[in-house]
Amino acid sequence: MNAAATGADFAPAGLPADLAGLSPKALRRTRLRDYQAQLLARVQAAQEGKAQAVHQLGVSIGGQRYLLELAEAGEIVPPLALARVPRTQPWYLGLANVRGSLLGVVDLARYLDPQHSAAGPDARFLSLAPRLGLKCALLVTQVHGLRRAEAMTPDSQDGALRLVDADGQDWTPLSLAALAQEERFLHVGL
C-alpha cells in the first residue's frame, strides 16, 4: 500500500508544520481539541466577566422583535413535517423529528396572542437549549441573526423593557428559561 492510500502524506495547504504529517483522523482530533479549548476559554472568560461582546439572537415572533440569550437557544431549522397531537392547545402544533429527536413544537406567536401565528415563508423552528430540560422547538416568524443588546438604547415607555437599535427597531428581551418554567407553557393538553 502506498503512502497516499494510508493518509500518511495528508497535508492540506496552510497547515502549520507540526500538523502537516498527521493523518486526517488525527488532524480532526487535534482540531476538535483546539476548538474545545477555545470554547472552554470563552466560557471561563464569560463567567469571569471578561467577555468582550455579548450577543443575543434576534427573532421576529408574529409582528414583534425579540432578543434571546444564545445560551438558551438551540438549533435553528426550517419547518419540518409535524405529527399532530389530539386534544392539545391551539398553539401546540405537534411533534417534529429534528435529527432523530422528537420535539414538541409551539407556535410562540399564537401562545403569546391567540389572534396571531408565526407561520410564514421565513418561519423557522428554534429548539430550546438542552440545558433547559425541555424537548421543545418554537415556531418563530423570522430569524434576524446575532444582535448586541449593549449597543442598543433602553426604552421603557409603556412599562415593558424594550431596546432600540441604531436603525430604530424595537427589541424586547425574552427569556426562554423563564418561558420553559411557565405553568401554562408546560401544560399543552386541553
N, C-alpha and C positions, 0 to 999 in steps of 0.2 A: 504494500500500500504506500502511495507517495505522501509527502508531507502535506500537500494541498488537500488530500482526501481526509486526513486526520485533523485538519484545522490548525496544525502547528505553526503554519506561516500566516495565520489570520492576522492582519494588521491594517485596519481601515485607516484612511488618511486622517491626519490631525490628532492621532492618539499620542499621548506622552510616551517617551521611550520605555519607561518602566512597565507600561501596559501593552506595548506592541507585540510581545511574544505570547500573550495569554490566548487560550482557546476562547471561542465565542461564549461557551458556558461560564468559564472563569471570569471573563470580561463582564458578563451580565451580573454575576455575583458581586464583583467589585463595584460596579456602578450602583447596584442596589444598596450595598453597604454605605457608599458615599452619599447616596440620596437619603438614606435613613439617618445618617449622622447630621446632614444638613437640616433635615426635618426636626430632629431632636434639638439641635441648636436653636432653631426658630421657636420651638415650643418653650424652651427654657428662657429665651430672651423675652418672650411674651409674658411668661409667668413672673419674671423679674421686672416687668415694666419697661423693658428696653426695646420693645417692638417699634420699628420706625413708623410704619403706616398701617393702620388697621382698616381692612376693607370689609365691607358688607356686600351681600348680594342684593342687587336691585331687581325687583319684580313688580309687575302690574297684576292686580287681582281685581277683576271687574274694572271699574274706572279709577281705582286708586293705585298709587305707587307706594311700595313698602320696601324697607331695608331689613334684611335678615342677616343674623350673625352667621358667618361661614361655618363656624364650628357646629352649628345646629342644623345645617343643610347637608344633604347627601347628594346623590346623583341626580342629574337633570337628563330626562329622556323625552323624546316625542311621545305623544299619547299612544297607548297600546290598546289592543282589544281588551275589553272588560267582561268579566263574568258577573252578571247581575246577582245581587243577593236579595231575596224577597224579604218584605216586612222590615225595611230599613228606612232611615230618614231620607228625604229627597236630596239632600246634599251629599249623601254617601253613594258614590257612583258604582261601587262594586270592587272586585278583586282583579288585579293585573299581575301577570307574571313578568317580573323585571329581573332578567338574568338568573332565572331559576328560583327566585324568591317571590312568594305571593305577598303582595302589598295591598292593603285596603286603600282605596282612592277616594279622597274628599274633594269636592268642588268647593274651594275655600271662599269664593265669591258668594255662592249660594248659602254657605254656612254663616257668613257674616251678614248677608241680606238676602232673604228668600226671593226677592224680585230680580236678582242678578245671577249671572253664570260666568264662569271663567272660560268657557269654551270659545274657540275661535281659531283662525288659521295659524296664529303664532303660539297657541297654547302648548304648555309642556307639563310633564309630571316632574315634580320635585320631591324626592324622597327625604324623609327625616333622617338625620344622622343616627347611626346605630346606638350611640350613647344615650339617646333619648328614650330608648326602650320600646318604641312602637314601630311595628312593621307597617308603615303608612307612607303614602305619597299624596301630595297636594296637587290639584289641577290649578295652575296659575295661568293667567291670560297671556303674559309675555315675560321673558327673562331679559333684563337690561344689562346684565353683567355686573362687574365689580364697581362699587362706589365707595367713597371715603366720607363718612359722616362728619369727621373732624374738620373737613373743608367746607361744610355746609353751615348755614346760619340758622340757629334755633328760632322757631316761631310758634307761640302757643296762644294764638288769638282766641280760639274757642274752647280753651281749657285742655285741649289734647296737644301733646307734643308733636310738632311737625318740624322737619328740617327743609330748608330751601337751598337748592344747589345754585351754581353760578348761572344756569340757564333759566332760573325762576321756577323750576319744577318743585312741587311739594313732595316730600317723602315722609312716611310715617314708620318709625321703628316697630317691628313686630317680633316678639319673642316666640319662637317655635317651641322652646322648652315650656313656657307658660301655657301655650296652646295645648301641648301634649298632656297637660295636667288638668285641663278644664273638664269638669264633670260631664257637661253636655257633649263635648268632643269625643269623650271616651264611650258614650252610650249611643251607638248608631241604630239600635233597634227601635221599632215603633212601640 
